[in-house]
Amino acid sequence: MTETKNAPLLNWLLREYPDTPKTRAKQWIAAGRVSVNGVIIRKPHQVIPDPGETLELGGRRASTLDCGSGWQIHPRVSLLFLDTALAIVNKGPGLISVPAPNSDISALSILADFLVGKLRAQDRGVAGRSLPPAYRKLVPQPVHRIDQYTSGVFCIATSSAARHHLIEQLKAHTMKREYVAFVEGHARESEGTWRQWLKLSEDELRQQILTEAQGKAAGEDAQEAITHYKVIAEYPLRSGKGVITKLRLRLETGRKHQIRAQAANAGLPLIGDRVYNPAYRAREHGRAFIDFPRQALHAETLSLEHPAHPGKRMSWTAELPKDLRQLEQALRSRQL
């Protein structure tokens, strides 16, 4: 073939395997066996630059499932990535992350049902695809979680070894987790760090902010919480009675309700937070700036080292869900 700067993937594959029939090469690509720079491409005619040595042909059992921009496997769960070590999911608000007492469904249980064939992808283009047989034996295992009414991306292990590796990343603070929040009030600084000690209530429903001395005195009952924040935008309310601030927050530690408790302590309670924003705990007094059904918090970005490939970092981003996009549009247009 005549080499060009850009050409279809099929052409580059046939260059590497010139004795392979074109039909078979297309089948290899469609089956997810061909990757470029570690990323599987399933479209034979996708035009790409010369991949050189980064083009690889995997075995018959591809170890990574190409989910494209995400497979919708449930109205509230989108699968962003899956292999024999971990799954990355984007969950909607109102769904718990992992199984809990008195709850029949979670993002993890939905993934488990999908793996064994009880659920199929809802997207028309992928609904008919079946998972490789090896995936049917995977057992999803919890690593971390996000609150029930927080939306966004988080990871689930699909092997015990991977789970151990991922939990160690959490402990070492090398798993990067970034959130977007809409809060009431004006931040004193455009960026900074919240560093406090948190103590969970006896019913485990609320965090109490402690001083460093109180936290150390409380021993194992208290944990240090560190969150880095940056102001993205500010939206004055139409009434002139206040401002809504959009924050990007990066967790260094991952305590329960960490962002929600620390933001409220900083005088920036989340819109819609029924636990830490006093305006929503006293709705009958009409104190809330905006009527919003949940805490306006979204887990936007997750970055980690692949547990089966030391040194290989991977990142995923989940765009704002519909309710938060509508909220921001209303703020921008001064409808609120």
C-alpha positions as CSV (number, residue, x, y, z in Angstrom):
1,M,0.0,0.0,0.0
2,T,1.0,3.6,-0.4
3,E,1.9,5.1,2.9
4,T,0.4,8.5,3.8
5,K,0.5,10.7,6.8
6,N,-3.0,9.7,7.8
7,A,-4.8,6.6,6.8
8,P,-7.6,4.2,7.9
9,L,-6.7,1.9,10.8
10,L,-7.3,-1.1,8.5
11,N,-4.6,0.1,6.2
12,W,-2.0,0.3,9.0
13,L,-3.1,-3.1,10.2
14,L,-2.6,-4.7,6.8
15,R,0.8,-3.1,6.5
16,E,1.8,-5.0,9.7
17,Y,0.1,-8.2,8.5
18,P,0.3,-8.2,4.7
19,D,-0.7,-11.8,4.3
20,T,-4.0,-11.4,6.2
21,P,-7.2,-11.2,4.2
22,K,-8.9,-7.8,4.5
23,T,-12.1,-9.4,5.8
24,R,-10.3,-11.1,8.7
25,A,-8.4,-7.9,9.6
26,K,-11.8,-6.1,9.8
27,Q,-13.0,-8.9,12.1
28,W,-10.0,-8.4,14.4
29,I,-10.7,-4.7,14.6
30,A,-14.5,-5.2,15.3
31,A,-13.7,-7.7,18.0
32,G,-11.6,-5.2,19.9
33,R,-8.3,-7.0,19.3
34,V,-6.5,-4.0,17.8
35,S,-5.2,-1.1,19.9
36,V,-3.1,2.0,19.2
37,N,-1.1,3.4,22.0
38,G,-3.0,1.2,24.5
39,V,-6.5,2.4,23.2
40,I,-8.7,-0.1,21.5
41,I,-10.2,1.1,18.2
42,R,-13.2,-0.8,16.7
43,K,-13.7,1.2,13.5
44,P,-11.6,-0.2,10.6
45,H,-12.0,3.0,8.5
46,Q,-11.1,5.4,11.3
47,V,-8.4,7.7,9.9
48,I,-5.4,8.0,12.2
49,P,-1.7,9.0,11.9
50,D,0.9,6.3,11.3
51,P,0.8,4.4,14.6
52,G,4.2,2.9,14.2
53,E,5.1,0.4,16.9
54,T,2.1,1.5,19.1
55,L,-0.2,-0.6,17.0
56,E,-0.8,-4.0,18.7
57,L,-2.9,-7.0,17.9
58,G,-4.2,-8.7,21.1
59,G,-5.3,-12.3,21.7
60,R,-8.7,-13.6,20.9
61,R,-9.8,-12.6,24.4
62,A,-9.4,-8.9,24.5
63,S,-8.7,-7.8,28.0
64,T,-10.3,-4.3,27.7
65,L,-13.8,-3.5,26.7
66,D,-14.1,-0.5,24.4
67,C,-17.0,1.6,25.9
68,G,-16.5,4.6,23.7
69,S,-18.1,7.6,25.4
70,G,-19.9,5.2,27.8
71,W,-22.4,2.3,27.7
72,Q,-25.7,3.1,29.3
73,I,-26.5,-0.1,31.2
74,H,-29.2,1.4,33.4
75,P,-31.0,4.7,33.5
76,R,-28.7,5.9,36.2
77,V,-25.5,4.0,35.4
78,S,-23.1,4.4,32.5
79,L,-20.1,2.1,32.1
80,L,-17.0,4.1,31.0
81,F,-14.4,1.4,31.1
82,L,-14.2,-2.3,31.9
83,D,-11.4,-4.9,31.9
84,T,-10.5,-7.9,34.1
85,A,-9.1,-5.6,36.8
86,L,-11.5,-2.7,37.2
87,A,-14.7,-1.0,36.0
88,I,-15.2,2.8,35.9
89,V,-18.9,3.8,36.2
90,N,-20.7,7.1,36.0
91,K,-23.8,7.1,38.3
92,G,-26.7,9.4,38.5
93,P,-28.0,11.1,41.6
94,G,-30.3,9.1,43.9
95,L,-28.5,5.8,43.5
96,I,-26.1,4.4,46.1
97,S,-22.7,3.4,44.9
98,V,-22.3,0.0,46.7
99,P,-24.8,-2.3,48.5
100,A,-26.0,-1.2,51.9
101,P,-28.6,-2.5,54.4
102,N,-32.2,-1.9,53.5
103,S,-31.3,-1.2,49.9
104,D,-32.0,-3.5,47.0
105,I,-30.1,-1.8,44.2
106,S,-26.8,0.0,43.8
107,A,-24.4,0.9,41.0
108,L,-22.3,-2.1,41.9
109,S,-25.2,-4.5,41.9
110,I,-26.3,-3.1,38.5
111,L,-22.8,-3.8,37.1
112,A,-23.0,-7.3,38.5
113,D,-26.3,-7.9,36.8
114,F,-24.9,-6.6,33.5
115,L,-21.8,-8.9,33.7
116,V,-23.9,-12.0,34.2
117,G,-26.3,-11.0,31.4
118,K,-29.3,-9.9,33.3
119,L,-29.0,-6.4,31.9
120,R,-28.0,-5.2,28.4
121,A,-26.6,-1.9,27.2
122,Q,-29.5,0.5,26.4
123,D,-27.6,2.2,23.5
124,R,-28.9,0.9,20.2
125,G,-25.5,0.7,18.7
126,V,-24.1,-1.6,21.4
127,A,-27.2,-3.4,22.8
128,G,-26.6,-6.4,20.7
129,R,-23.0,-6.9,21.6
130,S,-22.2,-9.6,24.0
131,L,-19.4,-9.5,26.5
132,P,-16.4,-11.8,26.1
133,P,-16.9,-15.1,28.0
134,A,-14.2,-14.2,30.5
135,Y,-16.1,-11.2,31.7
136,R,-19.1,-13.3,32.8
137,K,-16.9,-14.6,35.7
138,L,-16.0,-11.2,37.0
139,V,-17.2,-10.3,40.5
140,P,-17.4,-6.5,41.1
141,Q,-15.9,-5.5,44.5
142,P,-16.2,-2.1,46.2
143,V,-13.2,0.2,46.4
144,H,-14.6,3.6,47.3
145,R,-18.0,5.3,47.0
146,I,-19.7,8.6,46.4
147,D,-22.8,9.8,48.2
148,Q,-26.3,8.7,47.1
149,Y,-27.3,12.1,45.9
150,T,-23.9,13.0,44.4
151,S,-23.5,12.1,40.7
152,G,-20.4,11.2,38.9
153,V,-17.5,8.8,38.3
154,F,-16.0,6.2,40.6
155,C,-14.2,2.8,40.3
156,I,-15.1,-0.7,41.1
157,A,-12.6,-3.6,41.3
158,T,-13.2,-6.7,39.3
159,S,-10.6,-8.9,41.0
160,S,-9.4,-9.2,44.6
161,A,-5.8,-8.3,43.6
162,A,-7.0,-5.2,41.8
163,R,-9.1,-4.2,44.8
164,H,-6.1,-4.4,47.1
165,H,-4.0,-2.3,44.7
166,L,-6.7,0.4,44.3
167,I,-7.3,0.7,48.1
168,E,-3.6,1.1,48.6
169,Q,-3.7,4.0,46.1
170,L,-6.5,5.6,48.2
171,K,-4.4,5.3,51.3
172,A,-1.4,6.8,49.6
173,H,-3.5,9.6,48.2
174,T,-2.3,8.8,44.6
175,M,-5.8,8.3,43.3
176,K,-6.9,11.7,41.9
177,R,-10.5,12.6,42.4
178,E,-11.9,16.0,41.3
179,Y,-15.5,17.3,42.0
180,V,-17.5,20.2,40.8
181,A,-19.9,21.9,43.3
182,F,-22.3,24.8,43.3
183,V,-22.3,26.6,46.7
184,E,-23.9,29.6,48.3
185,G,-21.7,32.5,49.0
186,H,-18.5,34.2,47.9
187,A,-15.1,32.4,48.6
188,R,-12.6,34.7,50.4
189,E,-9.8,33.3,48.3
190,S,-9.9,32.2,44.6
191,E,-8.2,28.9,45.6
192,G,-6.9,27.3,48.7
193,T,-7.0,24.2,51.0
194,W,-9.5,23.1,53.7
195,R,-7.7,21.1,56.4
196,Q,-9.8,20.0,59.4
197,W,-10.5,17.0,61.5
198,L,-13.8,15.2,61.1
199,K,-15.7,13.1,63.6
200,L,-18.7,11.0,62.5
201,S,-21.8,11.1,64.6
202,E,-22.9,7.9,66.4
203,D,-25.6,7.3,63.8
204,E,-23.0,7.9,61.0
205,L,-25.2,10.4,59.3
206,R,-23.3,13.6,59.9
207,Q,-19.7,14.8,60.3
208,Q,-18.6,17.2,63.0
209,I,-15.7,19.6,62.4
210,L,-13.0,19.5,65.1
211,T,-10.0,21.6,65.8
212,E,-6.6,19.9,65.3
213,A,-6.3,19.6,69.1
214,Q,-9.8,18.1,69.4
215,G,-9.1,15.7,66.5
216,K,-5.9,14.4,68.0
217,A,-7.5,14.0,71.4
218,A,-10.4,12.0,69.8
219,G,-8.0,9.4,68.7
220,E,-9.4,6.8,66.2
221,D,-12.8,8.5,66.3
222,A,-11.5,11.4,64.3
223,Q,-9.9,11.6,60.9
224,E,-8.0,14.4,59.1
225,A,-9.7,15.7,56.0
226,I,-7.9,17.7,53.3
227,T,-9.6,19.3,50.3
228,H,-8.1,21.6,47.7
229,Y,-10.5,24.1,46.1
230,K,-10.5,26.6,43.2
231,V,-13.2,29.0,42.1
232,I,-14.4,28.4,38.6
233,A,-17.2,31.0,38.3
234,E,-19.4,33.2,40.3
235,Y,-23.1,33.9,39.5
236,P,-24.9,36.8,41.2
237,L,-28.5,36.0,41.9
238,R,-31.2,38.0,40.1
239,S,-32.6,39.1,43.4
240,G,-29.3,40.7,44.4
241,K,-29.4,38.9,47.7
242,G,-26.4,36.7,47.1
243,V,-24.0,34.9,44.8
244,I,-23.6,31.2,43.8
245,T,-20.1,30.0,43.3
246,K,-19.0,27.2,41.2
247,L,-16.0,25.3,42.7
248,R,-13.6,22.6,41.5
249,L,-12.5,20.5,44.4
250,R,-9.7,17.9,44.6
251,L,-9.8,15.4,47.4
252,E,-6.5,14.6,49.1
253,T,-8.3,12.4,51.6
254,G,-11.7,10.8,51.1
255,R,-13.8,11.0,54.3
256,K,-17.5,10.5,54.3
257,H,-19.3,13.8,53.4
258,Q,-15.9,15.5,53.4
259,I,-16.6,18.2,50.8
260,R,-20.1,18.9,52.0
261,A,-19.0,19.3,55.7
262,Q,-15.9,21.4,54.9
263,A,-17.6,23.6,52.4
264,A,-20.4,24.4,55.0
265,N,-17.7,25.1,57.6
266,A,-16.1,27.6,55.2
267,G,-19.3,29.5,54.9
268,L,-20.0,28.0,51.4
269,P,-22.8,25.4,51.9
270,L,-23.8,23.4,48.9
271,I,-27.0,24.2,47.1
272,G,-29.6,21.5,48.0
273,D,-27.6,20.0,50.8
274,R,-30.3,18.8,53.4
275,V,-27.7,17.9,56.0
276,Y,-25.0,20.7,56.1
277,N,-26.9,23.7,54.6
278,P,-29.1,25.1,57.3
279,A,-31.3,26.9,54.7
280,Y,-32.5,23.5,53.4
281,R,-33.0,22.1,56.9
282,A,-35.5,24.9,57.6
283,R,-37.2,25.1,54.2
284,E,-40.5,26.2,55.9
285,H,-38.8,29.6,56.5
286,G,-37.9,30.1,52.9
287,R,-34.3,30.7,53.5
288,A,-32.9,28.7,50.6
289,F,-31.5,30.7,47.7
290,I,-32.5,28.1,45.1
291,D,-35.0,25.2,45.2
292,F,-32.8,22.2,44.2
293,P,-33.6,18.6,45.0
294,R,-30.1,17.3,46.0
295,Q,-26.7,18.5,46.9
296,A,-25.2,20.2,43.8
297,L,-22.1,18.0,43.8
298,H,-20.6,16.0,40.9
299,A,-17.6,13.7,40.8
300,E,-16.1,14.9,37.5
301,T,-12.7,13.3,37.1
302,L,-11.0,10.2,38.3
303,S,-7.3,9.4,37.7
304,L,-5.5,6.3,38.9
305,E,-2.7,3.8,38.2
306,H,-4.0,0.7,36.5
307,P,-3.7,-2.1,39.1
308,A,-2.5,-4.6,36.5
309,H,-0.1,-2.3,34.7
310,P,2.2,-0.5,37.2
311,G,3.2,3.0,36.1
312,K,0.3,3.3,33.6
313,R,-2.0,6.1,34.7
314,M,-5.5,6.4,33.3
315,S,-8.1,9.2,33.6
316,W,-11.9,9.4,33.0
317,T,-14.2,12.4,33.0
318,A,-18.0,12.5,33.5
319,E,-19.7,15.6,32.2
320,L,-22.2,17.4,34.4
321,P,-25.6,15.6,34.5
322,K,-28.7,17.2,33.1
323,D,-29.9,18.7,36.4
324,L,-26.6,20.5,37.0
325,R,-26.3,21.7,33.4
326,Q,-29.8,23.2,33.7
327,L,-28.9,24.8,37.0
328,E,-25.8,26.4,35.6
329,Q,-27.7,27.6,32.5
330,A,-30.3,29.3,34.7
331,L,-27.6,31.0,36.8
332,R,-25.8,32.2,33.7
333,S,-28.9,33.7,32.2
334,R,-29.9,35.3,35.5
335,Q,-33.1,33.4,35.8
336,L,-32.5,32.6,39.4
